[in-house]
């Protein structure tokens, strides 16, 4: 797919972990 999609996918996963930790 696109490279931007990969970056957003990693950012969303990292945001999910931060939200879960909070």
N, CA, C, O and CB atoms as a CASP TS submission, in Angstrom:
PFRMAT TS
TARGET T0000
AUTHOR 0000-0000-0000
METHOD Language model
MODEL 1
PARENT N/A
ATOM      1  N   UNK     1       0.843  -1.206   0.000  1.00  0.00           N
ATOM      2  CA  UNK     1       0.000   0.000   0.000  1.00  0.00           C
ATOM      3  C   UNK     1       0.879   1.258   0.000  1.00  0.00           C
ATOM      4  O   UNK     1       1.878   1.301  -0.719  1.00  0.00           O
ATOM      5  CB  UNK     1      -0.954   0.005   1.236  1.00  0.00           C
ATOM      6  N   UNK     2       0.540   2.248   0.765  1.00  0.00           N
ATOM      7  CA  UNK     2       1.364   3.499   0.747  1.00  0.00           C
ATOM      8  C   UNK     2       2.283   3.575   1.969  1.00  0.00           C
ATOM      9  O   UNK     2       2.036   2.928   2.986  1.00  0.00           O
ATOM     10  CB  UNK     2       0.444   4.764   0.710  1.00  0.00           C
ATOM     11  N   UNK     3       3.311   4.351   1.856  1.00  0.00           N
ATOM     12  CA  UNK     3       4.242   4.461   3.008  1.00  0.00           C
ATOM     13  C   UNK     3       3.558   5.245   4.133  1.00  0.00           C
ATOM     14  O   UNK     3       3.776   4.962   5.311  1.00  0.00           O
ATOM     15  CB  UNK     3       5.594   5.169   2.587  1.00  0.00           C
ATOM     16  N   UNK     4       2.748   6.208   3.774  1.00  0.00           N
ATOM     17  CA  UNK     4       2.050   7.025   4.794  1.00  0.00           C
ATOM     18  C   UNK     4       1.140   6.099   5.634  1.00  0.00           C
ATOM     19  O   UNK     4       1.003   6.281   6.844  1.00  0.00           O
ATOM     20  CB  UNK     4       1.196   8.189   4.111  1.00  0.00           C
ATOM     21  N   UNK     5       0.543   5.137   4.987  1.00  0.00           N
ATOM     22  CA  UNK     5      -0.350   4.211   5.725  1.00  0.00           C
ATOM     23  C   UNK     5       0.453   3.489   6.806  1.00  0.00           C
ATOM     24  O   UNK     5      -0.031   3.288   7.920  1.00  0.00           O
ATOM     25  CB  UNK     5      -1.019   3.169   4.751  1.00  0.00           C
ATOM     26  N   UNK     6       1.665   3.107   6.472  1.00  0.00           N
ATOM     27  CA  UNK     6       2.502   2.369   7.451  1.00  0.00           C
ATOM     28  C   UNK     6       2.813   3.283   8.635  1.00  0.00           C
ATOM     29  O   UNK     6       2.783   2.845   9.785  1.00  0.00           O
ATOM     30  CB  UNK     6       3.841   1.856   6.786  1.00  0.00           C
ATOM     31  N   UNK     7       3.105   4.526   8.360  1.00  0.00           N
ATOM     32  CA  UNK     7       3.458   5.437   9.476  1.00  0.00           C
ATOM     33  C   UNK     7       2.231   5.667  10.363  1.00  0.00           C
ATOM     34  O   UNK     7       2.335   5.670  11.590  1.00  0.00           O
ATOM     35  CB  UNK     7       4.000   6.811   8.931  1.00  0.00           C
ATOM     36  N   UNK     8       1.099   5.855   9.746  1.00  0.00           N
ATOM     37  CA  UNK     8      -0.106   6.095  10.562  1.00  0.00           C
ATOM     38  C   UNK     8      -0.447   4.821  11.359  1.00  0.00           C
ATOM     39  O   UNK     8      -0.896   4.908  12.502  1.00  0.00           O
ATOM     40  CB  UNK     8      -1.323   6.522   9.653  1.00  0.00           C
ATOM     41  N   UNK     9      -0.239   3.674  10.772  1.00  0.00           N
ATOM     42  CA  UNK     9      -0.568   2.409  11.472  1.00  0.00           C
ATOM     43  C   UNK     9       0.290   2.305  12.748  1.00  0.00           C
ATOM     44  O   UNK     9      -0.188   1.919  13.814  1.00  0.00           O
ATOM     45  CB  UNK     9      -0.321   1.151  10.528  1.00  0.00           C
ATOM     46  N   UNK    10       1.575   2.666  12.594  1.00  0.00           N
ATOM     47  CA  UNK    10       2.507   2.558  13.791  1.00  0.00           C
ATOM     48  C   UNK    10       2.090   3.634  14.811  1.00  0.00           C
ATOM     49  O   UNK    10       2.121   3.390  16.017  1.00  0.00           O
ATOM     50  CB  UNK    10       4.077   2.759  13.362  1.00  0.00           C
ATOM     51  N   UNK    11       1.722   4.758  14.349  1.00  0.00           N
ATOM     52  CA  UNK    11       1.348   5.820  15.320  1.00  0.00           C
ATOM     53  C   UNK    11       0.050   5.427  16.039  1.00  0.00           C
ATOM     54  O   UNK    11      -0.090   5.654  17.241  1.00  0.00           O
ATOM     55  CB  UNK    11       1.169   7.213  14.594  1.00  0.00           C
ATOM     56  N   UNK    12      -0.856   4.862  15.328  1.00  0.00           N
ATOM     57  CA  UNK    12      -2.127   4.458  15.977  1.00  0.00           C
ATOM     58  C   UNK    12      -1.863   3.366  17.016  1.00  0.00           C
ATOM     59  O   UNK    12      -2.460   3.366  18.092  1.00  0.00           O
ATOM     60  CB  UNK    12      -3.159   3.950  14.912  1.00  0.00           C
ATOM     61  N   UNK    13      -0.983   2.455  16.691  1.00  0.00           N
ATOM     62  CA  UNK    13      -0.678   1.352  17.662  1.00  0.00           C
ATOM     63  C   UNK    13      -0.024   1.977  18.903  1.00  0.00           C
ATOM     64  O   UNK    13      -0.329   1.604  20.036  1.00  0.00           O
ATOM     65  CB  UNK    13       0.292   0.238  17.012  1.00  0.00           C
ATOM     66  N   UNK    14       0.852   2.905  18.669  1.00  0.00           N
ATOM     67  CA  UNK    14       1.573   3.519  19.841  1.00  0.00           C
ATOM     68  C   UNK    14       0.558   4.327  20.649  1.00  0.00           C
ATOM     69  O   UNK    14       0.620   4.355  21.878  1.00  0.00           O
ATOM     70  CB  UNK    14       2.796   4.464  19.368  1.00  0.00           C
ATOM     71  N   UNK    15      -0.343   4.958  19.983  1.00  0.00           N
ATOM     72  CA  UNK    15      -1.360   5.814  20.719  1.00  0.00           C
ATOM     73  C   UNK    15      -2.256   4.860  21.524  1.00  0.00           C
ATOM     74  O   UNK    15      -2.653   5.186  22.643  1.00  0.00           O
ATOM     75  CB  UNK    15      -2.265   6.722  19.690  1.00  0.00           C
ATOM     76  N   UNK    16      -2.564   3.723  20.980  1.00  0.00           N
ATOM     77  CA  UNK    16      -3.441   2.770  21.706  1.00  0.00           C
ATOM     78  C   UNK    16      -2.743   2.334  22.983  1.00  0.00           C
ATOM     79  O   UNK    16      -3.383   2.206  24.027  1.00  0.00           O
ATOM     80  CB  UNK    16      -3.792   1.517  20.817  1.00  0.00           C
ATOM     81  N   UNK    17      -1.464   2.109  22.912  1.00  0.00           N
ATOM     82  CA  UNK    17      -0.731   1.663  24.127  1.00  0.00           C
ATOM     83  C   UNK    17      -0.717   2.800  25.159  1.00  0.00           C
ATOM     84  O   UNK    17      -0.898   2.569  26.355  1.00  0.00           O
ATOM     85  CB  UNK    17       0.750   1.227  23.769  1.00  0.00           C
ATOM     86  N   UNK    18      -0.505   3.996  24.689  1.00  0.00           N
ATOM     87  CA  UNK    18      -0.472   5.139  25.644  1.00  0.00           C
ATOM     88  C   UNK    18      -1.850   5.326  26.271  1.00  0.00           C
ATOM     89  O   UNK    18      -1.958   5.591  27.468  1.00  0.00           O
ATOM     90  CB  UNK    18      -0.022   6.466  24.927  1.00  0.00           C
ATOM     91  N   UNK    19      -2.870   5.195  25.492  1.00  0.00           N
ATOM     92  CA  UNK    19      -4.232   5.365  26.046  1.00  0.00           C
ATOM     93  C   UNK    19      -4.536   4.237  27.036  1.00  0.00           C
ATOM     94  O   UNK    19      -5.173   4.458  28.066  1.00  0.00           O
ATOM     95  CB  UNK    19      -5.304   5.385  24.901  1.00  0.00           C
ATOM     96  N   UNK    20      -4.088   3.065  26.720  1.00  0.00           N
ATOM     97  CA  UNK    20      -4.364   1.915  27.628  1.00  0.00           C
ATOM     98  C   UNK    20      -3.574   2.124  28.933  1.00  0.00           C
ATOM     99  O   UNK    20      -4.066   1.819  30.019  1.00  0.00           O
ATOM    100  CB  UNK    20      -3.963   0.521  26.942  1.00  0.00           C
ATOM    101  N   UNK    21      -2.389   2.628  28.815  1.00  0.00           N
ATOM    102  CA  UNK    21      -1.557   2.828  30.007  1.00  0.00           C
ATOM    103  C   UNK    21      -2.196   3.898  30.895  1.00  0.00           C
ATOM    104  O   UNK    21      -2.131   3.822  32.122  1.00  0.00           O
ATOM    105  CB  UNK    21      -0.099   3.238  29.612  1.00  0.00           C
ATOM    106  N   UNK    22      -2.803   4.878  30.266  1.00  0.00           N
ATOM    107  CA  UNK    22      -3.403   5.951  31.061  1.00  0.00           C
ATOM    108  C   UNK    22      -4.609   5.370  31.807  1.00  0.00           C
ATOM    109  O   UNK    22      -5.282   6.089  32.547  1.00  0.00           O
ATOM    110  CB  UNK    22      -3.828   7.171  30.151  1.00  0.00           C
TER
END
